[in-house]
Amino acid sequence: MNIFSFLKKRTPRTELPPERKLFRFTLWAFFGMFALLSLSALVAFLLSLRGPEETVVPDLTRRELVDALVQLQERGLYPMVQLRYYSDPTLKGQVVTQNPAPGSVVRVGRRINLNVSQGSIIEDVEDYRGMSLQEVQAEVQALGSGSTRILFMGTVSNVFDDAPPGTVIAQNPPAGTRLSGSTALDLVVSRGPDIETISLPTYLGLDWEEAVQVLSRDNVPFVFRLEADRTPGRSGVVVGQSPDAGQEVNVGTPVQLVVREELNPPGGYRFGIFDRTLPTYSVSVELSAVAVNPDGETSTLFSMNHPGGRVAFPYELETGSMIILYRFDTEVIRYPVLEQLPQNADQ
């Protein structure tokens, strides 16, 4: 081998035409872009399998609305705010309830429902002077109910005054007082300029039903009882009264009446005396007795203004009926009319 053969001049490579260079460059660029797009799609697919990030719902109750919104924003959660009235005025502008509950694990971007108080129905104590006690009680009751009432009836004091009986002449808190929580309303009520008296008529000889209607019409409290030793005569009539007819008594004084027993009520009916004792009220309240027969039909036995205490009146109703006593529109007593046991039945 000739050692000087490397000194021989080599034949130079043939240069690629420009057209082939351009084609090769375009081909590699296409493959590079395809690979990049495939990688991006793979990454997006993997992220979609992972899902959105999760977070814990914070406790927002009793927090101001602005503070609650900031906390939700920090966790990537979105609020859905609903404004409502609440009885407690101290809750104004605060979150009262929320959904989902605090501590729930949710995905970022979840909507959180917030019930926010826009205040109470009333924020200041109204002026109740000049109104009747019954009107004030009805208005306070209409303000709402529940464990936290914005205003509720406190003590009621009765004094002699020139205002008509039952009229509110003073109150505490005074009118215009800002309510800051559940508040008792104390009232001073007029009893009138002096103790009013009436002259009693006679109720003797009246059927017990007529006597009840006359007494309730005149707002005279009554206590009926059956005659101990039955005397001869027509059944179901009043045979005794105390105080006697013509006597002057204070308004609200109960009249004691004795009625002769009905011996032969219609078949399936019972004659008896409803006798119950109610609380003594500071002023007379609207009291009514309603009878409900076994078919659900109702009838009013009487309706009157009553000072409370003992209430006793006769009734003749179908067995299985119900006597319901109402104070205003509130049921206070429910009494079933049961079949009378034979007098010689074992006790």
C-alpha positions as CSV (number, residue, x, y, z in Angstrom):
1,M,0.0,0.0,0.0
2,N,1.3,3.4,-0.9
3,I,1.8,5.3,2.3
4,F,1.3,8.5,0.5
5,S,-2.1,7.5,-0.7
6,F,-3.9,9.8,1.9
7,L,-2.3,12.7,0.3
8,K,-4.4,12.0,-2.8
9,K,-7.1,14.5,-3.4
10,R,-10.5,13.3,-2.4
11,T,-13.6,13.6,-4.5
12,P,-15.9,16.3,-2.8
13,R,-19.5,15.3,-1.8
14,T,-22.2,16.3,-4.1
15,E,-24.3,19.2,-2.6
16,L,-28.2,18.6,-2.1
17,P,-30.3,20.7,-4.3
18,P,-32.1,23.5,-2.6
19,E,-35.5,21.9,-3.3
20,R,-34.5,18.8,-1.3
21,K,-33.2,20.8,1.6
22,L,-36.5,22.7,1.8
23,F,-38.5,19.4,1.7
24,R,-36.4,17.8,4.4
25,F,-36.8,20.9,6.7
26,T,-40.6,21.0,6.1
27,L,-40.9,17.3,6.9
28,W,-39.0,17.6,10.2
29,A,-41.0,20.7,11.2
30,F,-44.2,18.8,10.6
31,F,-43.1,15.9,12.8
32,G,-42.0,18.3,15.5
33,M,-45.3,20.1,15.6
34,F,-47.2,16.8,15.7
35,A,-45.1,15.5,18.6
36,L,-45.7,18.8,20.5
37,L,-49.4,18.7,19.9
38,S,-49.6,15.1,21.0
39,L,-47.7,15.9,24.2
40,S,-50.0,18.8,25.0
41,A,-53.1,16.6,24.5
42,L,-51.6,13.9,26.7
43,V,-51.0,16.5,29.5
44,A,-54.5,17.9,29.2
45,F,-56.0,14.4,29.3
46,L,-54.1,13.6,32.5
47,L,-55.2,16.8,34.1
48,S,-58.8,16.2,33.3
49,L,-58.6,12.8,34.9
50,R,-57.3,14.4,38.1
51,G,-60.3,16.8,38.3
52,P,-60.6,20.2,39.9
53,E,-58.9,20.9,43.2
54,E,-60.9,20.3,46.4
55,T,-61.3,22.6,49.4
56,V,-63.1,22.7,52.8
57,V,-66.2,25.0,53.2
58,P,-65.4,27.4,56.1
59,D,-67.9,28.2,58.9
60,L,-69.5,31.5,57.9
61,T,-72.4,31.7,60.3
62,R,-72.5,34.9,62.5
63,R,-70.0,36.5,60.2
64,E,-70.5,39.8,58.4
65,L,-71.3,39.4,54.8
66,V,-68.1,41.1,53.5
67,D,-66.0,38.9,55.7
68,A,-67.8,35.8,54.4
69,L,-67.3,36.8,50.8
70,V,-63.6,37.3,51.3
71,Q,-63.2,33.8,52.8
72,L,-65.1,32.2,50.0
73,Q,-63.0,34.1,47.4
74,E,-59.8,32.9,49.1
75,R,-60.9,29.3,48.7
76,G,-62.1,29.6,45.1
77,L,-65.8,29.3,46.1
78,Y,-68.7,31.4,44.8
79,P,-71.5,32.8,47.0
80,M,-75.3,32.7,46.3
81,V,-76.7,35.3,48.7
82,Q,-80.4,35.4,49.8
83,L,-81.6,38.3,52.1
84,R,-84.3,37.5,54.7
85,Y,-85.9,39.1,57.7
86,Y,-85.2,37.6,61.1
87,S,-86.7,38.3,64.5
88,D,-83.3,39.0,66.1
89,P,-82.1,42.6,65.1
90,T,-78.5,41.8,66.2
91,L,-78.2,39.5,63.2
92,K,-78.5,42.3,60.6
93,G,-75.9,42.0,57.9
94,Q,-74.7,38.6,59.2
95,V,-74.8,35.1,57.7
96,V,-77.5,33.2,59.5
97,T,-77.4,29.8,57.7
98,Q,-75.3,28.3,54.9
99,N,-75.4,25.3,52.5
100,P,-73.2,23.2,52.2
101,A,-72.5,23.0,56.0
102,P,-69.2,24.1,57.4
103,G,-66.5,21.4,57.1
104,S,-67.9,20.0,53.9
105,V,-65.3,19.0,51.2
106,V,-66.3,20.5,47.8
107,R,-64.6,21.2,44.5
108,V,-63.2,24.6,43.8
109,G,-65.7,26.7,42.0
110,R,-68.7,25.3,43.9
111,R,-71.6,27.7,44.8
112,I,-72.3,28.2,48.5
113,N,-75.8,29.4,49.5
114,L,-75.8,32.0,52.2
115,N,-78.9,33.3,54.0
116,V,-78.1,36.8,55.3
117,S,-80.3,38.8,57.7
118,Q,-81.4,42.2,56.4
119,G,-82.8,43.0,59.9
120,S,-85.9,42.4,61.8
121,I,-89.5,43.3,60.8
122,I,-89.4,46.1,63.4
123,E,-86.3,47.7,64.8
124,D,-87.9,50.3,67.2
125,V,-90.6,49.8,69.9
126,E,-93.8,51.3,68.7
127,D,-96.1,53.6,70.7
128,Y,-98.9,51.4,72.1
129,R,-100.4,54.0,74.4
130,G,-104.0,54.6,73.7
131,M,-104.5,51.1,72.2
132,S,-106.5,48.4,74.0
133,L,-104.7,45.6,75.7
134,Q,-106.2,43.1,73.3
135,E,-105.0,45.1,70.3
136,V,-101.5,45.2,71.7
137,Q,-101.5,41.5,72.5
138,A,-102.6,40.7,68.9
139,E,-100.0,43.0,67.3
140,V,-97.1,41.7,69.4
141,Q,-98.2,38.1,68.7
142,A,-98.2,38.9,64.9
143,L,-94.5,39.9,65.1
144,G,-93.5,36.3,65.0
145,S,-92.9,33.2,67.2
146,G,-90.1,30.9,68.0
147,S,-87.3,30.6,70.5
148,T,-86.1,34.2,69.9
149,R,-89.0,36.6,69.6
150,I,-88.1,40.2,68.9
151,L,-90.9,41.5,71.3
152,F,-93.0,39.6,73.8
153,M,-95.6,40.5,76.4
154,G,-94.1,41.1,79.9
155,T,-96.0,42.2,83.0
156,V,-99.4,44.0,82.8
157,S,-100.2,46.3,85.7
158,N,-103.7,47.7,86.3
159,V,-104.3,51.2,87.8
160,F,-107.3,53.5,88.2
161,D,-107.3,56.1,85.5
162,D,-109.7,58.3,83.5
163,A,-108.9,56.3,80.4
164,P,-111.5,53.7,79.4
165,P,-110.9,50.3,81.0
166,G,-108.4,48.1,79.2
167,T,-106.6,51.1,77.6
168,V,-102.7,51.1,77.7
169,I,-101.6,54.3,79.4
170,A,-97.8,53.6,79.8
171,Q,-95.2,51.2,78.5
172,N,-91.7,50.1,79.0
173,P,-89.5,50.2,76.9
174,P,-90.7,53.6,75.8
175,A,-91.8,54.2,72.2
176,G,-88.8,54.6,69.8
177,T,-86.4,52.5,71.9
178,R,-84.0,50.6,69.6
179,L,-84.4,46.9,69.9
180,S,-81.1,45.0,70.4
181,G,-82.5,41.6,71.2
182,S,-85.5,39.7,72.5
183,T,-87.4,42.3,74.6
184,A,-90.3,42.1,77.1
185,L,-93.0,44.8,76.8
186,D,-94.3,45.8,80.1
187,L,-97.7,47.7,80.1
188,V,-99.7,49.8,82.5
189,V,-103.4,49.4,81.7
190,S,-106.3,51.5,82.9
191,R,-109.0,50.0,85.1
192,G,-111.2,53.0,84.6
193,P,-111.8,55.9,87.0
194,D,-113.3,53.6,89.6
195,I,-114.7,50.1,90.2
196,E,-117.7,49.8,87.9
197,T,-120.8,48.1,89.3
198,I,-123.9,46.6,87.8
199,S,-127.3,45.7,89.1
200,L,-128.0,42.0,88.5
201,P,-131.3,41.0,86.8
202,T,-133.0,37.8,87.8
203,Y,-132.1,34.6,85.9
204,L,-134.6,32.4,87.8
205,G,-137.0,30.4,85.6
206,L,-134.8,30.8,82.5
207,D,-133.8,27.6,80.6
208,W,-130.1,27.1,81.1
209,E,-129.4,27.7,77.4
210,E,-131.2,31.1,77.6
211,A,-129.4,32.0,80.8
212,V,-126.0,31.3,79.3
213,Q,-126.8,33.5,76.3
214,V,-128.0,36.4,78.5
215,L,-125.0,36.2,80.8
216,S,-122.5,36.0,77.9
217,R,-124.2,38.9,76.1
218,D,-123.8,41.0,79.2
219,N,-120.3,39.8,79.9
220,V,-121.3,38.5,83.4
221,P,-119.1,35.5,84.5
222,F,-121.1,32.5,85.6
223,V,-120.7,29.3,87.5
224,F,-123.5,26.8,87.2
225,R,-124.1,23.7,89.3
226,L,-126.8,21.1,89.4
227,E,-129.5,21.1,92.1
228,A,-128.4,18.9,94.9
229,D,-131.9,17.6,95.8
230,R,-134.1,17.8,92.7
231,T,-137.3,19.7,93.2
232,P,-140.4,19.1,91.1
233,G,-140.8,21.1,88.0
234,R,-139.6,21.6,84.5
235,S,-136.1,20.2,83.8
236,G,-133.2,22.4,82.8
237,V,-134.3,25.7,84.3
238,V,-132.5,28.0,86.7
239,V,-133.8,27.5,90.2
240,G,-131.3,29.5,92.3
241,Q,-128.9,32.5,91.9
242,S,-126.3,34.3,94.0
243,P,-125.9,37.2,94.4
244,D,-129.7,37.9,94.3
245,A,-131.4,39.8,91.6
246,G,-131.2,43.6,92.1
247,Q,-128.0,43.5,94.1
248,E,-125.1,45.8,93.0
249,V,-121.9,43.9,92.3
250,N,-118.6,44.8,90.8
251,V,-118.1,44.2,87.1
252,G,-116.5,40.8,86.7
253,T,-118.0,39.2,89.8
254,P,-119.1,35.7,89.0
255,V,-122.8,34.8,89.4
256,Q,-123.6,31.4,91.0
257,L,-126.5,29.7,89.4
258,V,-128.3,26.4,90.3
259,V,-130.0,24.5,87.5
260,R,-132.5,21.6,87.6
261,E,-131.0,18.5,86.0
262,E,-132.3,17.2,82.6
263,L,-133.4,13.7,83.4
264,N,-134.2,12.5,79.9
265,P,-131.8,13.8,77.3
266,P,-132.4,12.6,73.7
267,G,-130.9,9.2,72.8
268,G,-127.2,9.3,72.3
269,Y,-126.9,12.6,74.1
270,R,-125.6,13.5,77.5
271,F,-126.5,16.3,79.9
272,G,-123.7,17.5,82.2
273,I,-121.7,20.5,83.6
274,F,-118.4,21.6,82.1
275,D,-116.4,22.8,85.1
276,R,-112.8,24.1,84.7
277,T,-110.6,26.8,86.3
278,L,-108.6,29.2,84.2
279,P,-105.9,31.6,85.2
280,T,-107.1,34.9,86.5
281,Y,-106.4,37.6,83.9
282,S,-105.5,41.2,84.6
283,V,-108.2,42.4,82.3
284,S,-111.1,40.5,80.7
285,V,-110.2,38.5,77.6
286,E,-112.2,37.1,74.8
287,L,-113.4,33.7,75.8
288,S,-115.5,31.4,73.7
289,A,-116.7,27.8,73.9
290,V,-117.2,25.7,70.8
291,A,-118.8,22.2,70.5
292,V,-117.7,19.8,67.8
293,N,-120.0,16.8,67.2
294,P,-118.7,13.4,66.1
295,D,-119.2,14.4,62.4
296,G,-117.0,17.4,62.8
297,E,-119.7,20.0,62.7
298,T,-119.1,23.0,65.1
299,S,-121.4,25.2,67.0
300,T,-120.7,28.1,69.4
301,L,-122.0,27.6,72.9
302,F,-121.1,31.2,74.0
303,S,-118.6,34.0,73.5
304,M,-117.9,36.8,75.9
305,N,-115.3,38.9,77.7
306,H,-114.2,37.0,80.8
307,P,-111.8,37.8,83.7
308,G,-110.7,34.2,84.1
309,G,-111.0,31.9,87.1
310,R,-113.7,29.2,87.4
311,V,-115.9,28.5,84.4
312,A,-118.8,26.1,84.7
313,F,-121.8,25.8,82.4
314,P,-124.3,23.1,81.4
315,Y,-124.2,21.3,78.1
316,E,-126.4,18.8,76.3
317,L,-124.4,17.2,73.5
318,E,-124.1,14.0,71.6
319,T,-121.7,11.5,73.2
320,G,-118.4,11.6,71.3
321,S,-118.5,15.4,70.9
322,M,-115.8,17.7,72.0
323,I,-116.0,21.0,73.9
324,I,-113.1,23.4,73.1
325,L,-112.5,26.5,75.1
326,Y,-110.6,29.4,73.3
327,R,-108.9,32.5,74.7
328,F,-108.8,34.8,71.7
329,D,-107.9,32.3,69.0
330,T,-105.8,30.1,71.2
331,E,-107.2,26.7,72.4
332,V,-106.8,26.4,76.2
333,I,-109.0,23.4,77.1
334,R,-110.3,20.4,75.1
335,Y,-113.0,18.3,76.9
336,P,-114.5,15.1,75.5
337,V,-118.1,14.3,76.1
338,L,-118.1,10.7,77.1
339,E,-121.0,8.3,77.7
340,Q,-122.3,8.6,81.2
341,L,-121.6,5.5,83.4
342,P,-124.5,4.0,85.4
343,Q,-124.6,5.4,88.9
344,N,-124.2,1.9,90.4
345,A,-121.1,1.2,88.3
346,D,-117.9,0.3,90.1
347,Q,-115.6,3.2,90.8
